[in-house]
């Protein structure tokens, strides 16, 4: 994890160029809807993060060889 | 196990949430994993759990093995929280199955320390001897 300077520009999460992933694309109502499949490679990405007092860049590719749990949630300061 | 949480909040809001609420739940300690920021929803879209209408991630949880393969996921609408014990049970089960290279599998209701099943010709038609229905509900 690389530390980064907190500036005024919003850092953004970036998907990595995809070779083969678990994402199935299906066209619904003219738009592409994506869903993950188990047993297939997880989509790679990098994203800014807050970790124990520092702002860092997390690159999922650096965690190959280890188990990873990704937990998405609706928002900070929500209740559940 | 590396845990990462992801939401559309900025890293600044993550810091405030850690400092003003979460650390108080942890007896003054910081959240022990990186809190990722996905402000444009691109990571959520990549995993199919970004809700375009409300502009937030739904409650998705993905277990990725050391080869980068998605082994399990669970997705829920926001008002219901996760069961951490069930998540840990799945982690233990997937780690065991990987370690045994497929020679052992975990039947329904399996928990760490409980018997596994060993797939093979002898087990065909004989699961009823090795595993009882009650075990699913233990």
gemmi code that builds the backbone of each chain (N, CA, C; Angstrom):
import gemmi

chains = {
    "A": [
        ("UNK", (0.837, -1.199, 0.000), (0.000, 0.000, 0.000), (0.871, 1.248, 0.000)),
        ("UNK", (0.698, 2.081, -1.000), (1.461, 3.331, -1.084), (0.683, 4.449, -0.413)),
        ("UNK", (1.352, 5.243, 0.407), (0.684, 6.382, 1.012), (0.580, 7.493, -0.027)),
        ("UNK", (-0.507, 8.291, 0.042), (-0.581, 9.437, -0.868), (-0.957, 10.688, -0.106)),
        ("UNK", (-0.607, 11.844, -0.675), (-0.900, 13.133, -0.066), (-2.373, 13.453, -0.279)),
        ("UNK", (-3.047, 13.910, 0.772), (-4.439, 14.285, 0.638), (-4.524, 15.676, 0.041)),
        ("UNK", (-5.039, 15.783, -1.177), (-5.215, 17.086, -1.806), (-6.669, 17.387, -2.021)),
        ("UNK", (-6.955, 18.410, -2.820), (-8.344, 18.785, -3.046), (-8.983, 17.984, -4.169)),
        ("UNK", (-8.145, 17.420, -5.032), (-8.708, 16.610, -6.104), (-9.168, 15.277, -5.527)),
        ("UNK", (-10.339, 14.866, -5.942), (-10.866, 13.614, -5.410), (-10.162, 12.426, -6.033)),
        ("UNK", (-9.534, 11.593, -5.208), (-8.962, 10.371, -5.770), (-10.091, 9.410, -6.127)),
        ("UNK", (-9.894, 8.653, -7.185), (-10.946, 7.756, -7.650), (-10.460, 6.316, -7.705)),
        ("UNK", (-11.375, 5.393, -7.483), (-11.078, 3.984, -7.684), (-11.002, 3.696, -9.175)),
        ("UNK", (-10.049, 2.880, -9.583), (-9.869, 2.588, -10.996), (-9.911, 1.094, -11.276)),
        ("UNK", (-10.804, 0.660, -12.161), (-10.727, -0.737, -12.582), (-9.442, -0.962, -13.359)),
        ("UNK", (-8.893, -2.161, -13.266), (-7.697, -2.513, -14.034), (-8.138, -2.976, -15.417)),
        ("UNK", (-7.238, -2.879, -16.411), (-7.573, -3.452, -17.716), (-7.913, -4.928, -17.548)),
        ("UNK", (-8.994, -5.329, -18.159), (-9.510, -6.673, -17.910), (-9.056, -7.640, -18.988)),
        ("UNK", (-8.492, -8.742, -18.610), (-8.176, -9.795, -19.563), (-9.322, -10.805, -19.543)),
        ("UNK", (-9.497, -11.423, -18.382), (-10.594, -12.380, -18.236), (-11.088, -12.236, -16.805)),
        ("UNK", (-12.338, -12.023, -16.614), (-12.830, -11.868, -15.253), (-14.089, -12.687, -15.058)),
        ("UNK", (-14.581, -12.588, -13.840), (-15.776, -13.339, -13.488), (-17.036, -12.610, -13.916)),
        ("UNK", (-16.872, -11.503, -14.604), (-18.049, -10.698, -14.913), (-18.789, -11.229, -16.131)),
        ("UNK", (-20.051, -11.445, -15.954), (-20.896, -11.836, -17.074), (-21.610, -10.586, -17.542)),
        ("UNK", (-21.541, -10.324, -18.801), (-22.262, -9.158, -19.302), (-23.536, -9.636, -19.971)),
        ("UNK", (-24.618, -9.070, -19.552), (-25.843, -9.391, -20.266), (-26.575, -8.103, -20.561)),
        ("UNK", (-27.185, -8.083, -21.721), (-27.821, -6.840, -22.141), (-29.277, -6.868, -21.726)),
        ("UNK", (-29.619, -5.926, -20.886), (-30.997, -5.826, -20.400), (-31.499, -4.419, -20.678)),
        ("UNK", (-32.612, -4.315, -21.314), (-33.218, -3.022, -21.613), (-32.190, -2.075, -22.241)),
        ("UNK", (-31.381, -2.623, -23.119), (-30.433, -1.782, -23.839), (-29.194, -1.394, -23.060)),
        ("UNK", (-29.122, -1.749, -21.782), (-27.907, -1.428, -21.043), (-27.205, -2.705, -20.605)),
        ("UNK", (-25.902, -2.582, -20.422), (-25.137, -3.767, -20.060), (-25.153, -3.929, -18.549)),
        ("UNK", (-25.598, -5.067, -18.103), (-25.631, -5.347, -16.680), (-24.567, -6.389, -16.382)),
        ("UNK", (-23.834, -6.203, -15.318), (-22.736, -7.114, -15.033), (-22.965, -7.821, -13.712)),
        ("UNK", (-22.644, -9.085, -13.661), (-22.666, -9.788, -12.387), (-21.489, -10.744, -12.315)),
        ("UNK", (-21.051, -10.959, -11.114), (-19.897, -11.800, -10.848), (-20.287, -13.278, -10.938)),
        ("UNK", (-19.350, -14.107, -11.353), (-19.548, -15.559, -11.298), (-18.535, -16.153, -10.345)),
        ("UNK", (-18.971, -17.108, -9.525), (-18.001, -17.795, -8.671), (-17.167, -18.747, -9.520)),
        ("UNK", (-15.942, -18.979, -9.066), (-15.045, -19.875, -9.793), (-14.296, -19.194, -10.932)),
        ("UNK", (-14.515, -17.902, -11.099), (-13.848, -17.147, -12.162), (-13.002, -16.020, -11.532)),
        ("UNK", (-12.012, -15.518, -12.286), (-11.131, -14.494, -11.705), (-11.881, -13.235, -11.264)),
        ("UNK", (-11.500, -12.703, -10.124), (-12.097, -11.478, -9.606), (-11.577, -10.285, -10.401)),
        ("UNK", (-12.437, -9.313, -10.693), (-11.966, -8.106, -11.374), (-10.952, -7.368, -10.500)),
        ("UNK", (-9.855, -6.947, -11.109), (-8.805, -6.248, -10.360), (-9.058, -4.735, -10.415)),
        ("UNK", (-8.596, -4.029, -9.412), (-8.773, -2.570, -9.368), (-7.771, -1.992, -8.382)),
        ("UNK", (-7.611, -0.683, -8.440), (-6.895, 0.012, -7.373), (-7.802, 1.106, -6.851)),
        ("UNK", (-7.637, 1.452, -5.588), (-8.510, 2.455, -5.001), (-7.818, 3.146, -3.835)),
        ("UNK", (-8.147, 4.432, -3.618), (-7.632, 5.119, -2.437), (-8.327, 4.590, -1.191)),
        ("UNK", (-7.634, 4.621, -0.077), (-8.205, 4.077, 1.155), (-7.708, 4.862, 2.362)),
        ("UNK", (-8.475, 4.749, 3.438), (-8.020, 5.255, 4.734), (-7.633, 4.054, 5.578)),
        ("UNK", (-6.417, 4.057, 6.117), (-5.961, 2.912, 6.895), (-5.082, 3.373, 8.047)),
        ("UNK", (-5.613, 3.300, 9.237), (-4.880, 3.573, 10.471), (-4.066, 4.856, 10.410)),
        ("UNK", (-4.792, 5.950, 10.160), (-4.171, 7.273, 10.222), (-3.547, 7.755, 8.932)),
        ("UNK", (-3.555, 6.906, 7.886), (-2.916, 7.315, 6.635), (-3.866, 7.149, 5.454)),
        ("UNK", (-3.621, 7.950, 4.419), (-4.309, 7.747, 3.153), (-3.396, 6.926, 2.255)),
        ("UNK", (-3.884, 5.800, 1.785), (-3.044, 4.878, 1.010), (-3.762, 4.450, -0.270)),
        ("UNK", (-2.991, 3.923, -1.189), (-3.537, 3.370, -2.428), (-3.519, 1.852, -2.291)),
        ("UNK", (-4.674, 1.216, -2.461), (-4.741, -0.245, -2.384), (-4.884, -0.805, -3.792)),
        ("UNK", (-3.968, -1.695, -4.164), (-4.014, -2.349, -5.474), (-4.281, -3.836, -5.246)),
        ("UNK", (-5.435, -4.291, -5.704), (-5.843, -5.675, -5.423), (-4.827, -6.687, -5.958)),
        ("UNK", (-4.155, -6.339, -7.046), (-3.182, -7.269, -7.635), (-2.035, -7.614, -6.679)),
        ("UNK", (-1.743, -6.682, -5.768), (-0.656, -6.927, -4.813), (-1.024, -8.000, -3.784)),
        ("UNK", (-2.294, -8.407, -3.774), (-2.744, -9.393, -2.783), (-2.934, -10.781, -3.373)),
        ("UNK", (-2.474, -10.963, -4.622), (-2.464, -12.314, -5.193), (-1.587, -13.192, -4.306)),
        ("UNK", (-2.027, -14.417, -4.066), (-1.282, -15.284, -3.153), (-1.835, -15.242, -1.741)),
        ("UNK", (-2.812, -14.347, -1.518), (-3.434, -14.254, -0.193), (-4.955, -14.243, -0.346)),
        ("UNK", (-5.625, -14.611, 0.728), (-7.090, -14.536, 0.736), (-7.527, -13.092, 0.914)),
        ("UNK", (-8.591, -12.720, 0.210), (-9.114, -11.358, 0.289), (-10.624, -11.389, 0.498)),
        ("UNK", (-11.098, -10.544, 1.391), (-12.542, -10.370, 1.579), (-12.888, -8.925, 1.250)),
        ("UNK", (-13.751, -8.745, 0.255), (-14.218, -7.404, -0.092), (-15.607, -7.219, 0.480)),
        ("UNK", (-15.809, -6.176, 1.273), (-17.131, -5.912, 1.836), (-17.626, -4.545, 1.384)),
        ("UNK", (-18.609, -4.545, 0.502), (-19.233, -3.291, 0.074), (-20.379, -2.962, 1.030)),
        ("UNK", (-20.604, -1.666, 1.247), (-21.724, -1.254, 2.103), (-22.222, 0.105, 1.630)),
        ("UNK", (-23.489, 0.426, 1.981), (-24.104, 1.623, 1.388), (-23.444, 2.943, 1.785)),
        ("UNK", (-22.947, 3.072, 3.001), (-22.322, 4.352, 3.311), (-21.869, 4.488, 4.747)),
        ("UNK", (-20.832, 5.310, 4.938), (-20.368, 5.628, 6.289), (-21.499, 6.299, 7.063)),
        ("UNK", (-21.538, 6.086, 8.331), (-22.522, 6.674, 9.245), (-23.944, 6.196, 8.975)),
        ("UNK", (-24.089, 5.177, 8.119), (-25.411, 4.554, 8.068), (-25.446, 3.561, 9.231)),
        ("UNK", (-26.558, 2.890, 9.419), (-26.792, 2.322, 10.744), (-26.513, 0.841, 10.917)),
        ("UNK", (-26.539, 0.091, 9.797), (-26.477, -1.366, 9.964), (-25.047, -1.875, 9.796)),
    ],
    "B": [
        ("UNK", (-5.852, -13.487, 5.939), (-7.050, -12.903, 5.313), (-6.933, -11.379, 5.314)),
        ("UNK", (-7.019, -10.802, 4.126), (-7.018, -9.345, 4.014), (-8.451, -8.875, 3.814)),
        ("UNK", (-8.929, -8.033, 4.703), (-10.283, -7.500, 4.577), (-10.200, -6.072, 4.051)),
        ("UNK", (-11.043, -5.760, 3.062), (-11.173, -4.384, 2.595), (-12.649, -4.023, 2.587)),
        ("UNK", (-12.983, -2.891, 3.182), (-14.353, -2.407, 3.048), (-14.376, -1.385, 1.915)),
        ("UNK", (-15.520, -1.288, 1.250), (-15.639, -0.366, 0.110), (-16.976, 0.366, 0.175)),
        ("UNK", (-16.926, 1.695, 0.067), (-18.158, 2.455, -0.100), (-17.862, 3.664, -0.978)),
        ("UNK", (-18.903, 4.414, -1.323), (-18.715, 5.578, -2.194), (-18.249, 6.815, -1.422)),
        ("UNK", (-18.068, 6.675, -0.112), (-17.600, 7.810, 0.681), (-16.135, 8.120, 0.375)),
        ("UNK", (-15.746, 9.372, 0.602), (-14.351, 9.764, 0.386), (-13.479, 9.208, 1.510)),
        ("UNK", (-12.166, 9.190, 1.287), (-11.251, 8.731, 2.344), (-11.324, 9.660, 3.559)),
        ("UNK", (-11.710, 10.910, 3.319), (-11.836, 11.859, 4.438), (-13.006, 11.474, 5.336)),
        ("UNK", (-14.111, 11.108, 4.703), (-15.281, 10.678, 5.489), (-14.961, 9.367, 6.213)),
        ("UNK", (-14.223, 8.473, 5.532), (-13.799, 7.232, 6.198), (-13.033, 7.553, 7.476)),
        ("UNK", (-12.121, 8.535, 7.372), (-11.324, 8.906, 8.555), (-12.244, 9.409, 9.675)),
        ("UNK", (-13.192, 10.267, 9.317), (-14.102, 10.820, 10.326), (-14.959, 9.721, 10.960)),
        ("UNK", (-15.413, 8.776, 10.130), (-16.255, 7.696, 10.665), (-15.430, 6.822, 11.609)),
        ("UNK", (-14.198, 6.557, 11.202), (-13.303, 5.788, 12.079), (-13.085, 6.536, 13.391)),
        ("UNK", (-12.720, 7.813, 13.268), (-12.323, 8.583, 14.455), (-13.501, 8.827, 15.403)),
        ("UNK", (-14.679, 9.116, 14.831), (-15.786, 9.587, 15.672), (-16.796, 8.515, 16.052)),
        ("UNK", (-16.792, 7.388, 15.370), (-17.774, 6.367, 15.743), (-17.172, 4.963, 15.857)),
        ("UNK", (-16.533, 4.494, 14.772), (-16.104, 3.085, 14.761), (-15.047, 2.802, 15.822)),
        ("UNK", (-14.102, 3.721, 15.992), (-13.043, 3.486, 16.980), (-13.627, 3.405, 18.390)),
        ("UNK", (-14.776, 4.070, 18.581), (-15.433, 3.995, 19.900), (-16.041, 2.621, 20.145)),
        ("UNK", (-16.398, 1.932, 19.039), (-16.899, 0.561, 19.176), (-15.754, -0.394, 19.468)),
        ("UNK", (-14.530, 0.033, 19.141), (-13.367, -0.844, 19.248), (-12.463, -0.460, 20.413)),
        ("UNK", (-13.047, 0.201, 21.403), (-12.275, 0.564, 22.587), (-11.112, 1.503, 22.284)),
        ("UNK", (-11.309, 2.399, 21.315), (-10.286, 3.384, 20.999), (-9.320, 2.958, 19.901)),
        ("UNK", (-9.455, 1.710, 19.428), (-8.560, 1.258, 18.348), (-9.124, 1.657, 16.978)),
        ("UNK", (-8.209, 1.812, 16.015), (-8.633, 2.114, 14.650), (-9.189, 0.856, 13.982)),
        ("UNK", (-10.020, 1.079, 12.971), (-10.489, -0.033, 12.131), (-9.263, -0.774, 11.588)),
        ("UNK", (-9.213, -2.103, 11.764), (-7.979, -2.841, 11.466), (-7.768, -3.185, 9.991)),
        ("UNK", (-8.600, -2.654, 9.099), (-8.427, -2.943, 7.663), (-8.592, -1.640, 6.881)),
        ("UNK", (-8.022, -1.591, 5.651), (-8.180, -0.395, 4.826), (-9.641, -0.183, 4.430)),
        ("UNK", (-10.088, 1.066, 4.525), (-11.449, 1.434, 4.112), (-11.332, 2.105, 2.744)),
        ("UNK", (-11.767, 1.384, 1.700), (-11.567, 1.872, 0.337), (-12.661, 2.850, -0.079)),
        ("UNK", (-12.265, 3.792, -0.921), (-13.188, 4.795, -1.421), (-13.455, 4.552, -2.902)),
        ("UNK", (-14.730, 4.441, -3.247), (-15.136, 4.173, -4.637), (-16.123, 5.261, -5.041)),
        ("UNK", (-15.622, 6.515, -5.115), (-16.527, 7.655, -5.245), (-17.306, 7.696, -6.543)),
        ("UNK", (-16.749, 7.124, -7.604), (-17.492, 7.124, -8.863), (-18.251, 5.810, -9.089)),
        ("UNK", (-18.188, 4.911, -8.116), (-18.952, 3.657, -8.212), (-18.372, 2.641, -9.184)),
        ("UNK", (-17.183, 2.907, -9.737), (-16.638, 2.013, -10.771), (-16.310, 0.617, -10.241)),
        ("UNK", (-15.825, 0.548, -9.006), (-15.497, -0.771, -8.447), (-16.792, -1.539, -8.178)),
        ("UNK", (-17.775, -0.839, -7.623), (-19.078, -1.453, -7.401), (-19.701, -1.960, -8.693)),
        ("UNK", (-19.568, -1.177, -9.767), (-20.095, -1.614, -11.074), (-19.364, -2.859, -11.548)),
        ("UNK", (-18.048, -2.863, -11.322), (-17.221, -3.996, -11.741), (-17.700, -5.287, -11.069)),
        ("UNK", (-18.177, -5.164, -9.833), (-18.629, -6.333, -9.087), (-20.150, -6.514, -9.141)),
        ("UNK", (-20.814, -5.631, -9.890), (-22.246, -5.816, -10.132), (-23.141, -5.456, -8.965)),
        ("UNK", (-22.622, -4.677, -8.005), (-23.439, -4.395, -6.824), (-23.715, -2.900, -6.645)),
        ("UNK", (-23.314, -2.078, -7.615), (-23.557, -0.639, -7.504), (-25.000, -0.348, -7.891)),
        ("UNK", (-25.703, 0.385, -7.038), (-27.092, 0.733, -7.308), (-27.131, 2.103, -7.978)),
        ("UNK", (-27.368, 2.098, -9.303), (-27.318, 3.355, -10.075), (-28.385, 4.336, -9.594)),
        ("UNK", (-29.534, 3.818, -9.166), (-30.627, 4.710, -8.773), (-30.309, 5.514, -7.525)),
        ("UNK", (-29.749, 4.836, -6.518), (-29.478, 5.558, -5.272), (-28.020, 6.023, -5.182)),
        ("UNK", (-27.185, 5.566, -6.103), (-25.802, 6.043, -6.121), (-24.932, 5.496, -5.010)),
        ("UNK", (-25.279, 4.329, -4.480), (-24.453, 3.701, -3.439), (-24.227, 2.225, -3.774)),
        ("UNK", (-23.298, 1.616, -3.046), (-23.065, 0.181, -3.202), (-24.123, -0.560, -2.373)),
        ("UNK", (-24.614, -1.674, -2.884), (-25.440, -2.528, -2.039), (-24.504, -3.366, -1.168)),
        ("UNK", (-25.083, -4.136, -0.255), (-24.265, -4.828, 0.736), (-23.709, -6.127, 0.143)),
        ("UNK", (-22.616, -6.002, -0.583), (-22.019, -7.160, -1.256), (-20.751, -7.606, -0.559)),
        ("UNK", (-20.588, -8.920, -0.468), (-19.384, -9.467, 0.177), (-18.784, -10.533, -0.731)),
        ("UNK", (-17.511, -10.407, -1.051), (-16.855, -11.300, -2.006), (-15.626, -11.927, -1.373)),
        ("UNK", (-15.528, -13.245, -1.468), (-14.356, -13.962, -0.963), (-13.496, -14.365, -2.156)),
        ("UNK", (-12.247, -13.901, -2.156), (-11.327, -14.130, -3.276), (-10.155, -14.964, -2.778)),
        ("UNK", (-9.854, -16.057, -3.481), (-8.802, -16.976, -3.014), (-7.414, -16.509, -3.469)),
        ("UNK", (-6.334, -17.169, -3.012), (-4.986, -16.705, -3.356), (-4.669, -16.712, -4.854)),
        ("UNK", (-5.469, -17.432, -5.669), (-5.288, -17.378, -7.123), (-6.082, -16.233, -7.759)),
        ("UNK", (-6.763, -15.447, -6.919), (-7.564, -14.343, -7.455), (-8.915, -14.788, -7.970)),
        ("UNK", (-9.351, -15.973, -7.560), (-10.637, -16.511, -8.017), (-11.727, -16.187, -6.995)),
        ("UNK", (-12.869, -15.724, -7.484), (-14.015, -15.476, -6.599), (-14.576, -16.821, -6.156)),
        ("UNK", (-14.531, -17.107, -4.859), (-15.050, -18.386, -4.365), (-16.474, -18.264, -3.848)),
        ("UNK", (-16.832, -17.082, -3.343), (-18.180, -16.935, -2.788), (-18.563, -15.468, -2.782)),
        ("UNK", (-19.850, -15.209, -2.887), (-20.319, -13.849, -2.631), (-21.720, -13.871, -2.073)),
        ("UNK", (-22.081, -12.760, -1.448), (-23.406, -12.592, -0.871), (-23.778, -11.134, -1.099)),
        ("UNK", (-24.974, -10.891, -1.581), (-25.398, -9.513, -1.824), (-26.764, -9.297, -1.192)),
        ("UNK", (-26.878, -8.216, -0.432), (-28.141, -7.937, 0.245), (-28.501, -6.466, 0.076)),
        ("UNK", (-29.794, -6.169, 0.184), (-30.201, -4.764, 0.205), (-29.785, -4.168, 1.547)),
        ("UNK", (-29.683, -2.843, 1.623), (-29.060, -2.207, 2.786), (-29.616, -2.508, 4.180)),
        ("UNK", (-30.936, -2.678, 4.399), (-31.394, -2.666, 5.801), (-31.022, -3.888, 6.645)),
        ("UNK", (-30.552, -4.973, 6.014), (-30.211, -6.164, 6.796), (-28.697, -6.344, 6.845)),
        ("UNK", (-28.186, -6.480, 8.052), (-26.742, -6.622, 8.238), (-26.266, -8.038, 7.981)),
        ("UNK", (-24.934, -8.162, 7.906), (-24.333, -9.462, 7.610), (-24.246, -10.337, 8.858)),
        ("UNK", (-24.026, -11.639, 8.638), (-23.729, -12.544, 9.743), (-22.240, -12.890, 9.669)),
        ("UNK", (-21.466, -12.293, 10.542), (-20.013, -12.449, 10.481), (-19.605, -13.906, 10.736)),
        ("UNK", (-20.339, -14.583, 11.630), (-20.011, -15.984, 11.902), (-20.171, -16.851, 10.662)),
        ("UNK", (-21.206, -16.577, 9.879), (-21.407, -17.352, 8.656), (-20.290, -17.053, 7.654)),
        ("UNK", (-19.901, -15.793, 7.583), (-18.792, -15.428, 6.695), (-17.523, -16.162, 7.109)),
        ("UNK", (-17.224, -16.166, 8.404), (-16.014, -16.845, 8.895), (-16.086, -18.347, 8.639)),
        ("UNK", (-17.285, -18.917, 8.806), (-17.466, -20.347, 8.537), (-17.127, -20.654, 7.079)),
        ("UNK", (-17.597, -19.803, 6.179), (-17.295, -20.017, 4.756), (-15.800, -19.884, 4.483)),
        ("UNK", (-15.162, -18.905, 5.105), (-13.715, -18.725, 4.921), (-12.981, -19.986, 5.354)),
        ("UNK", (-13.315, -20.489, 6.538), (-12.665, -21.713, 7.059), (-12.912, -22.888, 6.111)),
        ("UNK", (-14.151, -22.989, 5.621), (-14.500, -24.104, 4.733), (-13.719, -24.014, 3.415)),
        ("UNK", (-13.665, -22.837, 2.821), (-12.942, -22.692, 1.551), (-11.444, -22.903, 1.745)),
        ("UNK", (-10.927, -22.463, 2.876), (-9.499, -22.663, 3.141), (-9.194, -24.148, 3.321)),
        ("UNK", (-10.099, -24.863, 4.013), (-9.887, -26.300, 4.222), (-9.944, -27.065, 2.900)),
        ("UNK", (-10.963, -26.762, 2.113), (-11.132, -27.459, 0.831), (-9.918, -27.224, -0.073)),
        ("UNK", (-9.404, -25.999, -0.042), (-8.224, -25.671, -0.860), (-7.000, -26.436, -0.364)),
        ("UNK", (-6.844, -26.467, 0.959), (-5.710, -27.154, 1.559), (-5.731, -28.648, 1.224)),
        ("UNK", (-6.926, -29.230, 1.206), (-7.070, -30.674, 0.940), (-7.109, -30.978, -0.550)),
        ("UNK", (-6.996, -29.949, -1.371), (-6.971, -30.097, -2.836), (-8.138, -30.945, -3.346)),
        ("UNK", (-9.310, -30.735, -2.788), (-10.500, -31.409, -3.299), (-10.721, -32.827, -2.783)),
        ("UNK", (-9.811, -33.341, -1.937), (-10.020, -34.694, -1.415), (-11.066, -34.708, -0.308)),
        ("UNK", (-11.332, -33.520, 0.281), (-12.381, -33.413, 1.293), (-13.291, -32.245, 0.943)),
        ("UNK", (-14.577, -32.429, 1.212), (-15.534, -31.350, 0.975), (-16.374, -31.161, 2.238)),
        ("UNK", (-16.986, -29.978, 2.363), (-17.726, -29.682, 3.586), (-19.223, -29.747, 3.306)),
        ("UNK", (-19.929, -30.669, 3.944), (-21.377, -30.792, 3.712), (-22.151, -29.630, 4.336)),
        ("UNK", (-23.448, -29.555, 4.014), (-24.317, -28.518, 4.566), (-24.218, -28.515, 6.090)),
        ("UNK", (-24.140, -27.339, 6.664), (-24.090, -27.221, 8.118), (-22.705, -27.425, 8.694)),
        ("UNK", (-21.706, -27.689, 7.844), (-20.344, -27.927, 8.348), (-19.831, -26.715, 9.109)),
        ("UNK", (-19.129, -27.019, 10.191), (-18.420, -25.984, 10.949), (-17.020, -26.500, 11.219)),
        ("UNK", (-16.060, -25.602, 11.508), (-14.711, -26.073, 11.839), (-14.764, -27.132, 12.933)),
        ("UNK", (-14.062, -28.226, 12.746), (-14.029, -29.310, 13.730), (-15.028, -30.415, 13.438)),
        ("UNK", (-16.020, -30.123, 12.586), (-17.027, -31.129, 12.239), (-16.516, -31.978, 11.074)),
        ("UNK", (-17.085, -33.207, 10.918), (-16.575, -34.091, 9.866), (-16.810, -33.555, 8.456)),
        ("UNK", (-15.849, -33.835, 7.589), (-15.985, -33.500, 6.172), (-16.423, -34.760, 5.428)),
        ("UNK", (-16.684, -34.645, 4.167), (-16.959, -35.810, 3.326), (-15.792, -35.994, 2.365)),
        ("UNK", (-15.473, -37.262, 2.079), (-14.385, -37.558, 1.139), (-14.984, -38.137, -0.133)),
        ("UNK", (-15.117, -37.303, -1.158), (-15.775, -37.760, -2.384), (-14.997, -38.901, -3.039)),
        ("UNK", (-15.726, -39.846, -3.630), (-15.090, -40.987, -4.304), (-16.135, -42.031, -4.574)),
        ("UNK", (-15.758, -43.066, -5.282), (-16.727, -44.114, -5.658), (-17.467, -44.694, -4.455)),
        ("UNK", (-16.772, -44.865, -3.317), (-17.409, -45.487, -2.157), (-18.495, -44.612, -1.524)),
        ("UNK", (-18.394, -43.318, -1.775), (-19.365, -42.415, -1.141), (-20.651, -42.291, -1.966)),
        ("UNK", (-20.579, -42.705, -3.210), (-21.759, -42.573, -4.076), (-22.910, -43.398, -3.505)),
        ("UNK", (-24.032, -42.751, -3.254), (-25.195, -43.441, -2.703), (-25.085, -43.714, -1.219)),
        ("UNK", (-23.965, -43.311, -0.602), (-23.751, -43.616, 0.806), (-23.609, -42.385, 1.698)),
        ("UNK", (-23.959, -41.231, 1.142), (-23.862, -40.005, 1.956), (-24.757, -40.128, 3.189)),
        ("UNK", (-25.883, -40.840, 3.038), (-26.816, -40.999, 4.178), (-26.143, -41.674, 5.369)),
        ("UNK", (-25.091, -42.477, 5.104), (-24.370, -43.112, 6.216), (-23.385, -42.144, 6.869)),
        ("UNK", (-22.795, -41.285, 6.033), (-21.729, -40.414, 6.523), (-22.239, -39.089, 7.078)),
        ("UNK", (-23.469, -38.733, 6.714), (-23.968, -37.409, 7.066), (-25.451, -37.483, 7.381)),
        ("UNK", (-25.846, -36.875, 8.504), (-27.254, -36.898, 8.911), (-27.890, -35.537, 8.678)),
        ("UNK", (-29.180, -35.548, 8.376), (-29.905, -34.305, 8.091), (-29.776, -33.297, 9.244)),
        ("UNK", (-29.774, -33.824, 10.470), (-29.682, -32.936, 11.640), (-28.417, -32.079, 11.605)),
        ("UNK", (-27.362, -32.620, 10.956), (-26.092, -31.882, 10.900), (-26.213, -30.563, 10.143)),
        ("UNK", (-27.216, -30.516, 9.246), (-27.425, -29.276, 8.476), (-27.892, -28.147, 9.385)),
        ("UNK", (-28.497, -28.533, 10.513), (-29.131, -27.527, 11.383), (-28.361, -27.283, 12.672)),
        ("UNK", (-27.185, -27.881, 12.779), (-26.419, -27.741, 14.030), (-25.852, -26.341, 14.186)),
    ],
}
model = gemmi.Model(1)
for chain_id, residues in chains.items():
    chain = gemmi.Chain(chain_id)
    for i, (resn, *xyz) in enumerate(residues, 1):
        res = gemmi.Residue()
        res.name, res.seqid = resn, gemmi.SeqId(i, " ")
        for name, pos in zip(("N", "CA", "C"), xyz):
            atom = gemmi.Atom()
            atom.name, atom.element = name, gemmi.Element(name[0])
            atom.pos, atom.b_iso = gemmi.Position(*pos), 0.0
            res.add_atom(atom)
        chain.add_residue(res)
    model.add_chain(chain)
structure = gemmi.Structure()
structure.add_model(model)
structure.setup_entities()
